[in-house]
Amino acid sequence: FDSAVKEEPSQLYQVVTNLFQINTLGTIHLAHRALDTLEQSQGSIVVVSSLGAKMGLPSIAPYSASKHALHGFFDSYRLEVVKMKSKVSISTAVLGNIDTESNRNITKGKLPQSIVRYPA
């Protein structure tokens, strides 16, 4: 995936749908299903997000959107859990430039060499 602007509409839709199913809907589903068990153990939900959710970056629009949606959902979900007087805590971890194969492929030749990639 190189650019949302250059993609055919059907291909862009498929990329966005796949990323939302994995990054957003999967995370929401698992957290919601675990809530009762976490309530009993006074556990925590840690949502793994990305710097791409907080700022626009080239070549990752669908990924950024899927991670940004997590912020919107869990910011509200956190308030609902607090209102229920739940003992479950919800945090969002915003990770930076992680050295993964996908990251290297997407950003190949697009980032200054001074940008650090953190080990996966």
All heavy atoms as an XYZ file, in Angstrom:
919
protein
N       0.852     -1.174      0.000
C       0.000      0.000      0.000
C       0.889      1.224      0.000
O       1.690      1.421      0.902
C      -0.913     -0.021      1.231
C      -1.907      1.099      1.230
C      -3.064      0.983      0.482
C      -1.688      2.241      1.945
C      -3.980      2.007      0.469
C      -2.595      3.264      1.940
C      -3.746      3.145      1.197
N       0.760      2.069     -1.002
C       1.629      3.241     -1.107
C       0.905      4.526     -0.738
O       1.415      5.340      0.006
C       2.195      3.347     -2.530
C       3.157      4.515     -2.669
O       3.946      4.737     -1.734
O       3.103      5.202     -3.693
N      -0.298      4.725     -1.246
C      -0.979      5.988     -1.016
C      -2.477      5.815     -1.183
O      -2.939      5.252     -2.170
C      -0.473      7.032     -2.009
O      -1.305      8.169     -1.994
N      -3.246      6.313     -0.205
C      -4.705      6.244     -0.301
C      -5.197      7.020     -1.515
O      -6.192      6.653     -2.137
C      -5.338      6.786      0.978
N      -4.505      8.073     -1.881
C      -4.916      8.926     -2.995
C      -4.815      8.178     -4.325
O      -5.638      8.362     -5.213
C      -4.047     10.209     -3.035
C      -4.367     11.053     -4.249
C      -4.237     11.016     -1.758
N      -3.824      7.312     -4.461
C      -3.570      6.626     -5.727
C      -4.354      5.323     -5.890
O      -4.382      4.762     -6.973
C      -2.078      6.311     -5.845
C      -1.206      7.546     -5.926
C       0.255      7.150     -5.992
C       1.160      8.361     -5.986
N       2.571      7.989     -5.964
N      -4.970      4.830     -4.836
C      -5.642      3.535     -4.890
C      -6.981      3.614     -5.614
O      -7.669      4.630     -5.565
C      -5.890      2.998     -3.474
C      -4.634      2.621     -2.738
C      -3.852      1.515     -3.398
O      -4.443      0.602     -3.998
O      -2.609      1.567     -3.319
N      -7.340      2.527     -6.259
C      -8.684      2.381     -6.814
C      -9.657      2.341     -5.635
O      -9.324      1.790     -4.587
C      -8.785      1.083     -7.614
C      -7.963      1.075     -8.880
C      -8.448      2.104     -9.886
O      -9.675      2.303    -10.020
O      -7.588      2.716    -10.541
N     -10.860      2.894     -5.778
C     -11.797      2.925     -4.649
C     -12.058      1.557     -4.021
O     -12.079      1.430     -2.806
C     -13.073      3.504     -5.269
C     -12.579      4.354     -6.396
C     -11.375      3.631     -6.936
N     -12.228      0.523     -4.839
C     -12.518     -0.802     -4.277
C     -11.322     -1.358     -3.515
O     -11.480     -2.013     -2.482
C     -12.943     -1.776     -5.374
O     -11.897     -1.951     -6.306
N     -10.121     -1.086     -4.003
C      -8.920     -1.570     -3.315
C      -8.723     -0.804     -2.008
O      -8.391     -1.405     -0.979
C      -7.689     -1.432     -4.203
C      -6.467     -2.101     -3.610
C      -5.292     -2.095     -4.568
O      -5.332     -1.486     -5.624
N      -4.231     -2.767     -4.185
N      -8.922      0.508     -2.026
C      -8.805      1.303     -0.806
C      -9.822      0.832      0.224
O      -9.504      0.663      1.396
C      -9.001      2.789     -1.108
C      -8.992      3.718      0.098
C      -7.664      3.637      0.843
C      -9.282      5.152     -0.331
N     -11.065      0.603     -0.223
C     -12.106      0.129      0.689
C     -11.691     -1.187      1.338
O     -11.873     -1.382      2.544
C     -13.430     -0.036     -0.061
C     -14.531     -0.570      0.815
C     -15.231      0.280      1.665
C     -14.865     -1.923      0.797
C     -16.239     -0.216      2.486
C     -15.869     -2.420      1.610
C     -16.546     -1.563      2.450
O     -17.532     -2.056      3.258
N     -11.120     -2.099      0.560
C     -10.703     -3.402      1.097
C      -9.586     -3.235      2.117
O      -9.601     -3.871      3.171
C     -10.264     -4.333     -0.038
C     -10.036     -5.747      0.418
C     -11.299     -6.374      0.976
O     -12.355     -6.339      0.361
N     -11.217     -6.938      2.163
N      -8.611     -2.390      1.839
C      -7.506     -2.145      2.771
C      -8.040     -1.559      4.069
O      -7.697     -2.006      5.167
C      -6.445     -1.211      2.141
C      -5.445     -0.723      3.180
C      -5.721     -1.912      0.999
N      -8.900     -0.539      3.959
C      -9.466      0.106      5.148
C     -10.299     -0.897      5.946
O     -10.176     -0.980      7.174
C     -10.295      1.345      4.759
C     -11.067      1.884      5.952
C      -9.393      2.429      4.178
N     -11.127     -1.665      5.270
C     -11.972     -2.653      5.944
C     -11.128     -3.669      6.698
O     -11.402     -3.976      7.868
C     -12.886     -3.362      4.929
O     -13.722     -2.380      4.309
C     -13.757     -4.412      5.596
N     -10.099     -4.200      6.062
C      -9.236     -5.190      6.715
C      -8.543     -4.606      7.945
O      -8.492     -5.249      9.001
C      -8.188     -5.734      5.736
C      -8.787     -6.630      4.688
O      -9.904     -7.119      4.824
N      -8.063     -6.837      3.609
N      -8.010     -3.402      7.811
C      -7.323     -2.787      8.945
C      -8.287     -2.493     10.092
O      -7.943     -2.683     11.260
C      -6.604     -1.512      8.512
C      -5.304     -1.749      7.754
C      -4.793     -0.464      7.135
C      -4.251     -2.354      8.669
N      -9.489     -2.029      9.782
C     -10.465     -1.758     10.837
C     -10.905     -3.047     11.526
O     -11.093     -3.074     12.741
C     -11.670     -0.991     10.299
C     -11.534      0.493     10.463
C     -10.761      1.233      9.584
C     -12.148      1.155     11.511
C     -10.615      2.599      9.731
C     -12.007      2.526     11.675
C     -11.238      3.251     10.784
N     -11.062     -4.128     10.765
C     -11.454     -5.399     11.381
C     -10.396     -5.875     12.365
O     -10.727     -6.348     13.455
C     -11.713     -6.459     10.311
C     -13.013     -6.238      9.588
C     -13.232     -7.238      8.466
O     -12.306     -7.879      7.976
N     -14.474     -7.372      8.044
N      -9.143     -5.749     12.004
C      -8.060     -6.230     12.859
C      -7.745     -5.227     13.963
O      -7.821     -5.545     15.156
C      -6.794     -6.513     12.018
C      -7.049     -7.663     11.052
C      -5.600     -6.810     12.916
C      -6.027     -7.796      9.951
N      -7.368     -4.019     13.584
C      -6.879     -3.038     14.555
C      -7.961     -2.464     15.451
O      -7.709     -2.194     16.627
C      -6.179     -1.876     13.840
C      -4.881     -2.281     13.197
O      -4.322     -3.318     13.502
N      -4.401     -1.472     12.284
N      -9.138     -2.247     14.919
C     -10.169     -1.535     15.666
C     -11.215     -2.496     16.222
O     -11.355     -2.627     17.443
C     -10.847     -0.478     14.769
O      -9.839      0.298     14.120
C     -11.737      0.434     15.576
N     -11.943     -3.154     15.358
C     -13.044     -3.997     15.807
C     -12.564     -5.183     16.639
O     -13.201     -5.545     17.632
C     -13.875     -4.464     14.614
C     -14.512     -3.335     13.806
C     -15.218     -3.876     12.569
C     -15.461     -2.509     14.663
N     -11.445     -5.775     16.270
C     -10.896     -6.882     17.055
C     -10.522     -6.444     18.465
O     -10.834     -7.132     19.446
N      -9.895     -5.299     18.581
C      -9.497     -4.772     19.889
C     -10.725     -4.447     20.735
O     -10.782     -4.788     21.926
C      -8.625     -3.514     19.713
O      -7.479     -3.862     18.932
C      -8.179     -2.961     21.047
N     -11.713     -3.804     20.137
C     -12.941     -3.459     20.852
C     -13.654     -4.727     21.327
O     -14.078     -4.826     22.487
C     -13.868     -2.605     19.962
C     -13.254     -1.216     19.758
C     -15.266     -2.518     20.553
C     -13.933     -0.383     18.678
N     -13.766     -5.698     20.447
C     -14.457     -6.952     20.786
C     -13.765     -7.655     21.955
O     -14.425     -8.071     22.918
C     -14.505     -7.863     19.549
C     -15.137     -9.187     19.803
N     -16.500     -9.357     19.924
C     -14.582    -10.407     19.987
C     -16.757    -10.635     20.169
N     -15.620    -11.287     20.204
N     -12.459     -7.803     21.872
C     -11.725     -8.498     22.938
C     -11.834     -7.770     24.275
O     -12.043     -8.388     25.317
C     -10.260     -8.660     22.545
C      -9.976     -9.663     21.435
C      -8.512     -9.592     21.019
C     -10.344    -11.065     21.875
N     -11.699     -6.458     24.244
C     -11.785     -5.685     25.482
C     -13.172     -5.821     26.104
O     -13.304     -6.013     27.327
C     -11.460     -4.216     25.208
N     -14.195     -5.732     25.289
C     -15.557     -5.820     25.804
C     -15.840     -7.211     26.375
O     -16.456     -7.343     27.434
C     -16.552     -5.462     24.706
C     -17.943     -5.311     25.214
N     -18.322     -4.295     26.065
C     -19.055     -6.063     25.002
C     -19.600     -4.428     26.361
N     -20.064     -5.486     25.721
N     -15.381     -8.243     25.676
C     -15.586     -9.620     26.148
C     -14.839     -9.882     27.454
O     -15.289    -10.665     28.286
C     -15.122    -10.630     25.090
C     -15.946    -10.706     23.836
C     -17.318    -11.298     24.079
N     -17.235    -12.631     24.623
C     -17.626    -13.731     24.021
N     -18.147    -13.648     22.816
N     -17.523    -14.892     24.599
N     -13.698     -9.234     27.646
C     -12.882     -9.456     28.839
C     -13.315     -8.616     30.036
O     -12.847     -8.848     31.153
C     -11.414     -9.150     28.511
N     -14.198     -7.670     29.837
C     -14.534     -6.708     30.886
C     -15.014     -7.369     32.171
O     -14.555     -7.011     33.269
C     -15.553     -5.692     30.375
C     -15.760     -4.480     31.273
C     -14.465     -3.695     31.451
C     -16.842     -3.576     30.688
N     -15.918     -8.339     32.099
C     -16.420     -8.990     33.313
C     -15.308     -9.700     34.083
O     -15.221     -9.596     35.306
C     -17.532     -9.982     32.977
C     -18.833     -9.299     32.595
O     -19.008     -8.109     32.941
O     -19.668     -9.953     31.933
N     -14.460    -10.415     33.368
C     -13.342    -11.107     34.013
C     -12.365    -10.104     34.614
O     -11.890    -10.292     35.741
C     -12.615    -12.011     32.995
O     -13.552    -12.938     32.458
C     -11.457    -12.755     33.639
N     -12.076     -9.047     33.894
C     -11.172     -8.025     34.408
C     -11.770     -7.315     35.622
O     -11.049     -6.920     36.539
C     -10.832     -7.017     33.313
C      -9.957     -7.550     32.192
C      -9.879     -6.531     31.055
C      -8.580     -7.906     32.692
N     -13.073     -7.172     35.640
C     -13.751     -6.562     36.784
C     -13.507     -7.390     38.038
O     -13.204     -6.853     39.109
C     -15.256     -6.439     36.499
C     -16.029     -5.740     37.586
C     -15.672     -4.282     37.712
O     -15.533     -3.589     36.696
O     -15.533     -3.818     38.863
N     -13.596     -8.689     37.920
C     -13.403     -9.585     39.065
C     -11.975     -9.526     39.595
O     -11.747     -9.645     40.793
C     -13.753    -11.017     38.682
C     -15.225    -11.216     38.385
C     -15.514    -12.576     37.775
O     -14.667    -13.460     37.774
N     -16.725    -12.742     37.253
N     -11.027     -9.319     38.706
C      -9.614     -9.308     39.116
C      -9.051     -7.900     39.255
O      -7.858     -7.737     39.511
C      -8.777    -10.088     38.103
O      -8.790     -9.430     36.844
N      -9.895     -6.889     39.075
C      -9.461     -5.492     39.102
C      -8.310     -5.272     38.114
O      -7.312     -4.635     38.418
C      -9.064     -5.071     40.517
C     -10.207     -5.151     41.490
C      -9.832     -4.696     42.884
O      -8.777     -4.122     43.107
N     -10.711     -4.972     43.832
N      -8.503     -5.824     36.931
C      -7.469     -5.804     35.905
C      -7.443     -4.526     35.085
O      -8.134     -3.550     35.388
N      -6.650     -4.570     34.051
C      -6.442     -3.408     33.187
C      -6.577     -3.787     31.728
O      -6.261     -4.907     31.337
C      -5.034     -2.847     33.389
O      -4.838     -2.447     34.716
N      -7.011     -2.824     30.950
C      -7.001     -2.928     29.497
C      -5.967     -1.925     29.014
O      -6.036     -0.750     29.367
C      -8.379     -2.587     28.891
C      -9.425     -3.603     29.337
C      -8.297     -2.510     27.367
C     -10.849     -3.233     28.971
N      -5.003     -2.405     28.225
C      -4.017     -1.519     27.621
C      -4.196     -1.612     26.105
O      -3.983     -2.658     25.512
C      -2.570     -1.888     28.013
C      -1.580     -0.958     27.339
C      -2.400     -1.852     29.531
N      -4.629     -0.516     25.533
C      -4.868     -0.437     24.098
C      -3.570      0.004     23.437
O      -3.003      1.034     23.799
C      -5.998      0.573     23.790
C      -6.247      0.668     22.300
C      -7.269      0.207     24.540
N      -3.089     -0.783     22.486
C      -1.853     -0.447     21.792
C      -2.198      0.373     20.558
O      -2.884     -0.093     19.649
C      -1.057     -1.704     21.405
C       0.209     -1.332     20.650
C      -0.713     -2.505     22.660
N      -1.723      1.605     20.546
C      -1.978      2.516     19.441
C      -0.659      2.912     18.800
O       0.362      2.265     19.007
C      -2.756      3.744     19.948
O      -3.090      4.568     18.857
N      -0.706      3.978     18.038
C       0.447      4.380     17.252
C       0.512      5.897     17.161
O      -0.518      6.580     17.211
C       0.307      3.795     15.843
O       1.214      4.373     14.945
N       1.715      6.389     16.976
C       1.888      7.814     16.730
C       1.094      8.231     15.491
O       0.601      9.352     15.409
C       3.375      8.134     16.561
C       3.766      9.596     16.499
C       3.335     10.325     17.761
C       5.265      9.724     16.308
N       0.920      7.305     14.572
C       0.137      7.572     13.368
C      -1.327      7.873     13.656
O      -2.031      8.422     12.816
N      -1.800      7.532     14.851
C      -3.174      7.854     15.243
C      -3.298      9.297     15.705
O      -4.386      9.855     15.723
C      -3.631      6.934     16.367
N      -2.181      9.884     16.087
C      -2.192     11.222     16.661
C      -1.820     12.302     15.663
O      -2.056     13.477     15.908
C      -1.220     11.282     17.853
C      -1.514     10.282     18.958
C      -2.869     10.476     19.580
C      -2.802     11.472     20.707
N      -4.098     11.696     21.330
N      -1.212     11.912     14.563
C      -0.806     12.896     13.558
C      -0.826     12.262     12.174
O      -0.569     11.073     12.029
C       0.593     13.443     13.867
C       1.676     12.384     13.880
S       3.283     12.943     14.436
C       3.799     13.961     13.105
N      -1.148     13.029     11.182
C      -1.162     12.520      9.819
C       0.248     12.279      9.309
O       1.129     13.111      9.486
N       0.447     11.138      8.721
C       1.734     10.786      8.117
C       1.465     10.222      6.725
O       0.446      9.556      6.514
C       2.461      9.744      8.977
C       2.825     10.179     10.393
C       3.268      8.987     11.223
C       3.901     11.246     10.358
N       2.352     10.459      5.777
C       2.116      9.962      4.414
C       2.152      8.438      4.334
O       2.863      7.791      5.089
C       3.257     10.583      3.599
C       4.309     10.924      4.587
C       3.613     11.194      5.891
N       1.359      7.890      3.451
C       1.339      6.473      3.094
C       0.669      5.566      4.113
O       0.688      4.359      3.938
C       2.758      5.939      2.825
O       3.367      6.680      1.797
N       0.092      6.108      5.190
C      -0.523      5.234      6.192
C      -1.932      5.691      6.583
O      -2.386      5.416      7.703
C       0.372      5.083      7.438
C       0.581      6.420      8.154
C       1.696      4.423      7.093
C       1.189      6.284      9.540
N      -2.636      6.360      5.694
C      -3.965      6.885      6.031
C      -4.910      5.812      6.583
O      -5.531      6.033      7.632
C      -4.584      7.596      4.830
N      -5.070      4.655      5.937
C      -5.980      3.644      6.490
C      -5.530      3.144      7.865
O      -6.342      2.984      8.774
C      -5.950      2.515      5.456
C      -5.571      3.201      4.182
C      -4.587      4.265      4.616
N      -4.242      2.916      8.025
C      -3.700      2.474      9.318
C      -3.940      3.539     10.382
O      -4.409      3.242     11.487
C      -2.200      2.180      9.176
C      -1.523      1.836     10.481
C      -1.622      0.560     11.015
C      -0.784      2.790     11.176
C      -1.013      0.237     12.213
C      -0.165      2.476     12.370
C      -0.286      1.207     12.883
O       0.328      0.889     14.073
N      -3.648      4.787     10.052
C      -3.856      5.889     10.998
C      -5.321      5.976     11.408
O      -5.637      6.181     12.588
C      -3.421      7.224     10.385
O      -2.029      7.264     10.232
N      -6.216      5.829     10.456
C      -7.646      5.903     10.754
C      -8.067      4.789     11.706
O      -8.838      5.015     12.644
C      -8.460      5.831      9.461
N      -7.549      3.586     11.487
C      -7.929      2.455     12.345
C      -7.425      2.651     13.774
O      -8.107      2.284     14.734
C      -7.418      1.135     11.766
O      -6.017      1.011     11.895
N      -6.266      3.225     13.922
C      -5.719      3.486     15.262
C      -6.380      4.704     15.900
O      -6.627      4.730     17.106
C      -4.201      3.655     15.202
C      -3.449      2.375     14.839
C      -3.663      1.306     15.892
C      -2.741      0.112     15.684
N      -2.798     -0.850     16.788
N      -6.698      5.717     15.110
C      -7.382      6.904     15.631
C      -8.767      6.525     16.170
O      -9.205      7.054     17.202
C      -7.508      7.959     14.530
C      -8.042      9.263     14.990
N      -7.295     10.166     15.703
C      -9.271      9.805     14.859
C      -8.034     11.221     15.988
N      -9.237     11.026     15.486
N      -9.418      5.606     15.507
C     -10.728      5.143     15.963
C     -10.636      4.506     17.354
O     -11.558      4.629     18.158
C     -11.318      4.153     14.959
N      -9.527      3.841     17.638
C      -9.337      3.263     18.969
C      -9.345      4.344     20.044
O      -9.920      4.165     21.119
C      -8.018      2.485     19.050
C      -7.953      1.162     18.317
C      -6.546      0.596     18.381
C      -8.960      0.176     18.886
N      -8.700      5.460     19.741
C      -8.666      6.560     20.709
C     -10.072      7.060     20.993
O     -10.459      7.250     22.153
C      -7.785      7.705     20.203
C      -6.339      7.388     20.230
N      -5.498      7.841     21.221
C      -5.578      6.646     19.403
C      -4.282      7.397     20.996
N      -4.303      6.661     19.897
N     -10.842      7.286     19.955
C     -12.207      7.770     20.131
C     -13.055      6.794     20.922
O     -13.776      7.178     21.856
N     -12.973      5.523     20.559
C     -13.791      4.523     21.249
C     -13.374      4.382     22.702
O     -14.214      4.463     23.608
C     -13.710      3.159     20.550
C     -14.558      2.125     21.229
C     -15.901      2.003     20.906
C     -14.031      1.305     22.216
C     -16.707      1.073     21.558
C     -14.825      0.375     22.873
C     -16.168      0.258     22.539
N     -12.093      4.162     22.946
C     -11.660      3.864     24.313
C     -11.638      5.099     25.212
O     -11.774      4.966     26.428
C     -10.330      3.107     24.320
C     -10.519      1.651     24.016
C     -10.289      1.158     22.744
C     -10.986      0.777     24.984
C     -10.498     -0.180     22.447
C     -11.205     -0.567     24.702
C     -10.963     -1.038     23.426
N     -11.520      6.292     24.669
C     -11.684      7.494     25.495
C     -13.106      7.539     26.049
O     -13.317      7.852     27.232
C     -11.391      8.768     24.704
C      -9.905      8.983     24.444
O      -9.077      8.231     25.004
O      -9.583      9.910     23.677
N     -14.081      7.213     25.226
C     -15.480      7.183     25.672
C     -15.759      5.967     26.557
O     -16.431      6.076     27.588
C     -16.423      7.157     24.471
O     -16.309      8.352     23.745
N     -15.256      4.810     26.167
C     -15.463      3.567     26.922
C     -14.900      3.715     28.336
O     -15.516      3.274     29.304
C     -14.785      2.428     26.169
C     -15.247      1.036     26.518
C     -16.549      0.623     26.254
C     -14.367      0.116     27.076
C     -16.963     -0.673     26.538
C     -14.774     -1.176     27.363
C     -16.068     -1.565     27.099
O     -16.477     -2.849     27.383
N     -13.736      4.348     28.434
C     -13.109      4.591     29.737
C     -14.057      5.374     30.646
O     -14.232      5.047     31.823
C     -11.798      5.354     29.552
C     -11.043      5.633     30.825
C      -9.753      6.432     30.567
N      -8.869      5.764     29.623
C      -8.643      6.188     28.367
N      -9.231      7.285     27.904
N      -7.827      5.530     27.579
N     -14.697      6.406     30.118
C     -15.635      7.214     30.902
C     -16.859      6.399     31.317
O     -17.374      6.557     32.431
C     -16.055      8.451     30.116
C     -14.925      9.435     29.805
C     -15.428     10.539     28.893
C     -14.329     10.002     31.083
N     -17.326      5.523     30.435
C     -18.456      4.663     30.775
C     -18.091      3.692     31.888
O     -18.886      3.447     32.806
C     -18.936      3.902     29.538
C     -19.544      4.806     28.477
C     -19.907      4.054     27.212
O     -20.035      2.810     27.251
O     -20.064      4.709     26.168
N     -16.881      3.140     31.819
C     -16.410      2.207     32.844
C     -16.279      2.933     34.190
O     -16.663      2.401     35.231
C     -15.080      1.551     32.395
C     -14.398      0.827     33.533
C     -15.339      0.595     31.230
N     -15.774      4.154     34.179
C     -15.668      4.949     35.403
C     -17.062      5.223     35.969
O     -17.290      5.102     37.180
C     -14.910      6.278     35.138
C     -15.062      7.250     36.295
C     -13.442      5.999     34.863
N     -17.990      5.575     35.111
C     -19.359      5.868     35.543
C     -20.003      4.655     36.210
O     -20.805      4.789     37.132
C     -20.192      6.341     34.346
C     -21.562      6.821     34.703
C     -22.284      7.349     33.486
C     -23.682      7.828     33.860
N     -24.390      8.330     32.688
N     -19.625      3.452     35.770
C     -20.144      2.212     36.359
C     -19.465      1.900     37.689
O     -19.775      0.897     38.324
C     -19.877      1.015     35.420
C     -20.615      1.014     34.139
S     -20.162     -0.358     33.005
C     -19.114     -1.431     33.936
N     -18.517      2.742     38.094
C     -17.717      2.523     39.309
C     -16.927      1.215     39.223
O     -16.732      0.508     40.200
C     -18.584      2.569     40.553
C     -19.312      3.897     40.713
C     -19.716      4.167     42.113
C     -20.513      5.431     42.274
N     -20.031      6.642     41.727
N     -16.477      0.919     38.013
C     -15.689     -0.280     37.759
C     -14.279     -0.116     38.323
O     -13.776      0.991     38.468
C     -15.597     -0.510     36.249
O     -14.697     -1.544     35.956
N     -13.670     -1.234     38.621
C     -12.293     -1.229     39.098
C     -11.304     -1.542     37.970
O     -10.123     -1.716     38.195
C     -12.139     -2.230     40.236
C     -13.078     -1.941     41.397
C     -12.476     -2.340     42.690
C     -13.453     -2.205     43.824
N     -13.631     -0.897     44.318
N     -11.819     -1.606     36.745
C     -10.980     -1.860     35.569
C     -10.384     -0.533     35.097
O     -11.105      0.455     34.961
C     -11.795     -2.510     34.431
C     -10.951     -2.663     33.174
C     -12.344     -3.858     34.873
N      -9.086     -0.522     34.876
C      -8.456      0.676     34.320
C      -8.235      0.470     32.822
O      -8.002     -0.649     32.364
C      -7.130      0.978     35.016
O      -6.177     -0.016     34.713
N      -8.333      1.566     32.085
C      -8.117      1.516     30.637
C      -7.079      2.566     30.282
O      -7.240      3.740     30.597
C      -9.420      1.777     29.863
C     -10.464      0.717     30.218
C      -9.148      1.790     28.359
C     -11.824      0.936     29.579
N      -6.004      2.125     29.644
C      -4.924      3.012     29.213
C      -4.683      2.820     27.731
O      -4.930      1.746     27.186
C      -3.627      2.698     29.964
O      -3.813      2.796     31.353
N      -4.175      3.843     27.093
C      -3.800      3.753     25.684
C      -2.308      4.021     25.570
O      -1.832      5.074     26.001
C      -4.585      4.772     24.834
O      -5.983      4.542     25.023
C      -4.245      4.625     23.360
N      -1.581      3.058     25.026
C      -0.143      3.198     24.805
C       0.076      3.654     23.364
O      -0.350      2.983     22.425
C       0.566      1.868     25.049
N       0.710      4.808     23.205
C       0.977      5.353     21.872
C       2.442      5.064     21.540
O       3.346      5.656     22.131
C       0.684      6.869     21.819
C       0.995      7.418     20.432
C      -0.763      7.143     22.190
N       2.654      4.145     20.605
C       4.001      3.731     20.235
C       4.512      4.560     19.067
O       3.734      5.031     18.248
C       4.011      2.248     19.868
C       3.444      1.298     20.923
C       3.535     -0.132     20.431
C       4.127      1.459     22.257
N       5.807      4.683     18.987
C       6.434      5.452     17.921
C       6.786      4.596     16.720
O       6.065      3.681     16.337
N       7.917      4.867     16.132
C       8.370      4.228     14.901
C       8.978      2.862     15.216
O      10.158      2.756     15.543
C       9.387      5.151     14.215
C       9.683      4.745     12.801
O       8.921      4.024     12.178
N      10.800      5.214     12.284
N       8.169      1.812     15.104
C       8.595      0.461     15.441
C       9.162     -0.219     14.194
O       8.586     -0.148     13.111
C       7.422     -0.367     16.016
C       6.781      0.360     17.197
C       7.876     -1.763     16.408
C       7.701      0.636     18.360
N      10.285     -0.896     14.377
C      10.992     -1.539     13.273
C      10.342     -2.869     12.912
O      10.717     -3.922     13.406
C      12.459     -1.749     13.654
C      13.301     -2.208     12.479
O      12.864     -2.050     11.327
O      14.412     -2.718     12.717
N       9.327     -2.800     12.064
C       8.675     -4.006     11.562
C       8.849     -4.060     10.043
O       9.149     -3.051      9.403
C       7.165     -4.004     11.883
O       6.556     -2.901     11.199
C       6.915     -3.900     13.382
N       8.633     -5.217      9.481
C       8.750     -5.367      8.028
C       7.769     -4.444      7.315
O       8.116     -3.783      6.331
C       8.515     -6.817      7.629
C       8.681     -7.063      6.145
C       8.487     -8.520      5.755
O       8.424     -9.391      6.634
O       8.393     -8.769      4.542
N       6.549     -4.390      7.815
C       5.533     -3.522      7.216
C       5.970     -2.060      7.254
O       5.863     -1.343      6.258
C       4.208     -3.699      7.961
O       3.256     -2.789      7.502
N       6.473     -1.618      8.386
C       6.932     -0.237      8.531
C       8.075      0.052      7.556
O       8.080      1.078      6.884
C       7.374      0.011      9.976
C       7.851      1.426     10.213
O       8.676      1.961      9.481
N       7.349      2.031     11.269
N       9.028     -0.865      7.470
C      10.167     -0.661      6.557
C       9.692     -0.573      5.105
O      10.170      0.262      4.348
C      11.195     -1.776      6.726
C      12.004     -1.679      8.012
C      13.158     -2.670      8.037
N      12.723     -4.052      7.935
C      12.345     -4.822      8.962
N      12.348     -4.332     10.181
N      11.976     -6.066      8.775
N       8.746     -1.431      4.709
C       8.245     -1.425      3.330
C       7.497     -0.141      3.009
O       7.663      0.433      1.939
C       7.328     -2.622      3.086
C       8.095     -3.925      3.032
O       9.300     -3.947      2.802
N       7.403     -5.011      3.281
N       6.658      0.318      3.936
C       5.838      1.509      3.693
C       6.682      2.776      3.650
O       6.431      3.677      2.857
C       4.734      1.629      4.763
C       3.687      0.537      4.542
C       4.076      2.998      4.750
C       2.697      0.400      5.670
N       7.701      2.849      4.502
C       8.472      4.092      4.628
C       9.801      4.051      3.870
O      10.577      4.988      3.960
C       8.747      4.409      6.117
O       9.505      3.338      6.694
C       7.458      4.614      6.876
N      10.025      3.016      3.096
C      11.285      2.846      2.372
C      11.623      4.093      1.546
O      10.861      4.503      0.677
C      11.193      1.627      1.455
C      12.505      1.210      0.840
C      12.310     -0.074      0.053
C      13.621     -0.657     -0.366
N      13.439     -1.940     -1.033
N      12.744      4.709      1.874
C      13.205      5.883      1.148
C      12.433      7.159      1.447
O      12.677      8.186      0.827
N      11.500      7.120      2.399
C      10.666      8.289      2.674
C      11.017      8.977      3.991
O      10.542     10.071      4.249
C       9.188      7.883      2.713
C       8.684      7.365      1.393
C       7.253      6.919      1.501
C       6.802      6.304      0.177
N       5.495      5.706      0.282
N      11.811      8.327      4.824
C      12.161      8.907      6.116
C      13.634      9.302      6.136
O      14.471      8.591      5.583
C      11.915      7.905      7.252
C      10.484      7.494      7.530
C      10.449      6.446      8.629
C       9.644      8.693      7.909
N      13.951     10.409      6.793
C      15.364     10.754      6.947
C      16.076      9.666      7.752
O      15.468      9.016      8.603
C      15.338     12.064      7.743
C      13.935     12.536      7.735
C      13.065     11.370      7.412
N      17.340      9.462      7.484
C      18.093      8.432      8.194
C      18.227      8.736      9.683
O      18.510      7.850     10.477
C      19.470      8.234      7.559
C      19.382      7.559      6.211
C      20.750      7.184      5.677
O      21.775      7.645      6.151
N      20.755      6.322      4.675
N      17.989      9.985     10.061
C      18.086     10.350     11.476
C      16.898      9.845     12.297
O      16.962      9.815     13.523
C      18.175     11.867     11.617
O      17.009     12.472     11.082
N      15.826      9.389     11.621
C      14.656      8.867     12.334
C      14.997      7.482     12.871
O      15.426      6.592     12.142
C      13.425      8.765     11.393
C      13.038     10.131     10.856
C      12.263      8.100     12.103
C      12.479     11.078     11.879
N      14.800      7.310     14.158
C      15.122      6.041     14.829
C      13.941      5.096     14.701
O      12.808      5.470     14.901
C      15.432      6.299     16.316
C      15.663      4.984     17.062
C      16.619      7.220     16.464
N      14.240      3.837     14.373
C      13.236      2.774     14.414
C      13.505      1.958     15.673
O      14.600      1.454     15.869
C      13.351      1.861     13.195
C      12.972      2.502     11.892
C      13.052      1.443     10.787
N      13.153      2.046      9.493
C      12.116      2.302      8.712
N      10.906      2.022      9.107
N      12.289      2.847      7.527
N      12.478      1.817     16.496
C      12.643      1.079     17.749
C      12.409     -0.401     17.512
O      11.535     -0.775     16.736
C      11.686      1.638     18.798
C      12.023      3.063     19.134
C      11.376      4.127     18.513
C      13.036      3.355     20.042
C      11.709      5.432     18.811
C      13.379      4.660     20.345
C      12.711      5.707     19.711
O      13.057      6.992     19.988
N      13.183     -1.267     18.155
C      13.052     -2.721     17.940
C      11.639     -3.219     18.227
O      10.992     -2.748     19.174
C      14.042     -3.336     18.939
C      14.975     -2.222     19.283
C      14.222     -0.959     19.140
N      11.182     -4.142     17.402
C       9.835     -4.716     17.595
C       9.847     -5.680     18.754
O      10.816     -6.231     19.134
C       9.384     -5.420     16.323
